[in-house]
Amino acid sequence: MHDGSSSAAAELEEDYDPTDKIQAVQRLMQSHAKGDVLTGVFYINAKAPNFVDMLNVTDQPLATLPESVTRPGREVLAKCMDELR
């Protein structure tokens, strides 16, 4: 690193189950106790809605959508501005 320190990366064990919430919390606590920092996805709630579905994102590339779909009308923009006041 720029300050002379170093960092190391390691993968999770092959039998690690990212859907086990208790195991994920235990892993966080173990890493914290050793002074390690976990990065990446180490817990997945398979029953929760995914981010794309929550945002109601279209499957069609945004660049191919017509302006009438991607650009809100004056009334919508005015309403948004009113809500911010």
C-alpha positions as CSV (number, residue, x, y, z in Angstrom):
1,M,0.0,0.0,0.0
2,H,1.1,3.6,-0.3
3,D,1.9,3.9,3.4
4,G,4.0,0.7,3.5
5,S,1.4,-1.5,5.0
6,S,0.1,-4.5,3.3
7,S,-3.2,-6.4,2.8
8,A,-3.9,-9.9,1.8
9,A,-7.0,-11.4,0.2
10,A,-8.4,-14.9,1.0
11,E,-11.4,-16.7,-0.3
12,L,-14.1,-18.2,2.0
13,E,-14.0,-22.0,2.6
14,E,-15.6,-24.1,-0.1
15,D,-18.3,-25.4,2.3
16,Y,-19.2,-21.8,3.4
17,D,-23.0,-21.3,3.0
18,P,-23.8,-17.6,2.2
19,T,-27.5,-18.2,3.0
20,D,-26.8,-19.1,6.7
21,K,-27.3,-15.9,8.6
22,I,-25.9,-17.3,11.9
23,Q,-22.7,-18.5,10.1
24,A,-22.3,-15.1,8.5
25,V,-22.6,-13.2,11.8
26,Q,-20.1,-15.7,13.4
27,R,-17.7,-15.1,10.5
28,L,-18.0,-11.3,11.0
29,M,-17.3,-11.6,14.7
30,Q,-14.3,-14.0,14.1
31,S,-12.8,-11.6,11.5
32,H,-13.3,-8.6,13.7
33,A,-11.6,-10.4,16.7
34,K,-8.6,-11.1,14.4
35,G,-8.5,-7.6,13.1
36,D,-9.5,-8.7,9.6
37,V,-11.9,-6.9,7.3
38,L,-14.4,-8.9,5.3
39,T,-15.3,-7.6,1.9
40,G,-17.8,-8.8,-0.7
41,V,-21.0,-10.7,-0.3
42,F,-20.9,-13.1,2.7
43,Y,-24.7,-13.3,3.4
44,I,-27.6,-13.6,1.0
45,N,-31.2,-13.6,2.0
46,A,-32.8,-15.7,-0.8
47,K,-36.3,-14.9,0.4
48,A,-35.9,-11.1,0.1
49,P,-36.8,-9.4,-3.2
50,N,-33.8,-8.6,-5.3
51,F,-32.6,-5.1,-5.9
52,V,-33.5,-5.0,-9.6
53,D,-37.1,-6.1,-8.9
54,M,-37.4,-3.5,-6.1
55,L,-36.4,-0.8,-8.5
56,N,-38.8,-2.1,-11.2
57,V,-35.9,-1.9,-13.8
58,T,-36.8,-2.8,-17.4
59,D,-35.0,-5.6,-19.2
60,Q,-34.7,-3.4,-22.2
61,P,-31.4,-1.3,-22.4
62,L,-32.1,2.3,-21.3
63,A,-30.3,3.6,-24.4
64,T,-33.0,2.0,-26.6
65,L,-36.0,3.4,-24.8
66,P,-37.8,6.4,-26.4
67,E,-37.5,9.8,-24.7
68,S,-41.2,9.7,-23.9
69,V,-40.4,6.9,-21.4
70,T,-37.2,8.1,-19.9
71,R,-38.0,11.8,-19.6
72,P,-40.7,12.8,-17.2
73,G,-43.2,15.5,-18.2
74,R,-43.4,19.0,-16.7
75,E,-46.1,18.1,-14.3
76,V,-44.1,15.2,-12.8
77,L,-41.0,17.4,-12.4
78,A,-43.1,20.2,-10.8
79,K,-44.6,17.7,-8.4
80,C,-41.1,16.4,-7.5
81,M,-39.9,20.0,-6.9
82,D,-42.9,20.7,-4.7
83,E,-42.1,17.7,-2.6
84,L,-38.6,19.0,-2.0
85,R,-39.7,22.4,-0.7
